[in-house]
Amino acid sequence: MSQVGIWTTILVVLSFGAYLYIGYMNRVRDTKGFYVAGQGVPAIANGAATAADWMSAASFISMAGLISVMGYNGTVYLMGWTGGYVLLALLLAPYLRKFGKYTVPDFVGDRYYSQVARTVAAIAAIFVSLTYVAGQMRGVGVVFSRFLGLDINWGVVVGMVIVAFFAILGGMKGITWTQVAQYSVLIVAFLIPAIAIAMQLTGNPIPQLAFVFSDIVPRLNQIQVDLGFSEYTQPFSNNRQMIDIFAITFALMIGTAGLPHVIVRFYTVPSVRAARYSAGWALLFIALLYTSAPALAVFARYNLINTLNGKSLEEVRQLSWVQSWEATGLLEFDDKNGNGTVTLSPSADKNEIRIDNDIIVLATPEVADLAPFVIGLVAAGGLAAALSTASGLLLVVSSSVSHDIYYRLVNPNASEQQRLLVGRIMIGIAVIFAGYFGINPPGFVAEVVAFAFGLAAASFFPIIILGIFDKRTNNIGAIVGMSVGLGFTMVMIMLMRSVQLLGTDAPIVSDFFGISAQGIGAVGALLNFVLAWGVSRLTAAPPQHIQELVEMVRIPRGAGAAAAHGD
């Protein structure tokens, strides 16, 4: 085994051992601990857990890779996800915590005084979470296949077993404290190579400053132009229409604010005040990675071009990192002109390199010839990012079925033990679904995650915003809005991605007035909002006690819940 393999094995075994130990030590025996960690998590710890929950494999593995490949257009992910978290922290989190429930469908069901609305919300939460978790399992498989020599499919299986253990045993309590540890691993793993490569290329060890105050971006722009590409910083290139860029950014923003696995994190703190503080801590922890990602993307692009383009194929294939990634099938060379030289070109007919977007961040430390310890640390960080988000998503699926459907609708007299058993069984079932879609993904990690954000944008965000700030929105409007928004978005994604999802020879629909599958959630959200608001005005107003409840939830001070606590 190589030094990289040895260090990766050591770091992965140590980190996984810590996750399992933390999950075991925080096992729970009641539903409050299982769903909301007993509402006793300190603000700073919840901030770290929220950051880990939110910064998935897409953030750690794919986002910098996407920016590296797409240039300016890739920043839609950076702006959408970051802006969405700010939206969540300012507009939703404190009010939802004040409402005092366990889940997003709980809020929808009580605010809109309807079991049908609760059921629609629970179904939406399941769809969003299963779509999102598929991207995490795919990320786990990529890391395992490269650094531990496992087949991608077996890598997904190992990840499934690990995350199922601490999610089933500890519920939200176990997941929360495991995510605190996972955040520590992922942020160190992301920053160390970024700092080292910044120092190599610019002489400045601070990635953000190296990105802004050195000549690395102009140098990369010139290299791109020389190779026939548009400038790295040129906006709206790569055949992306401006309307699509804005739609994707908007869908990611409001999708972030509507993600049920992130929202539920604010139910785990003792008070509304703590919810606000934990949102601030999470924003700080997130910013450490998100302000470094554009810099790492530029460094990665610059190093890859200089390392591969124009070099002889024989010379390139002697590089150890090339041999390792070629073995996974995620890096391929095709000497189309037969001259034995590697050519990077914007033309598909001339380009001789195919690099999977998901490997760029993972491969960058190797391309930069950093120490094996750092390369192994990045692998452990990628796994931490994927597993932390996967665990939160699995809990959402579990709570949607066991709490919002089984307990609220099917068996209101269920005991604590019955509800815990159903919740744990559902995590196990959800893990199997997640593994299947991780092995058979409908796209690369960030793309799959973008679909999940689109579904969240189209289903949850408009209903939550109207539920907090518009006391006139009623149950009929909410049901119609959610159903149409979610249904439209799901159908359009399937039609636009029919090659991957339905096995057609070509997409059934190429776009929707210039908007791609990744941005279609913005249209679904608009339909949801307009229909929910309009139908509510054409039908009876909510009962007086619901309108008073909305007024009470909007009062910013105080830690008391506006609705009855508990189940």
Helices and strands as residue ranges (DSSP letters): H 3-25, H 31-36, G 37-39, H 43-54, H 57-57, I 58-63, H 64-70, G 71-74, H 75-87, I 88-92, H 93-99, H 104-111, H 115-147, H 152-202, H 207-213, H 216-226, H 242-257, H 260-263, G 264-267, H 272-290, H 293-308, H 313-316, H 320-328, E 331-333, E 353-355, G 357-359, H 360-367, H 372-399, I 400-410, H 416-439, H 445-459, H 461-469, H 475-496, H 498-501, H 520-538, H 544-553
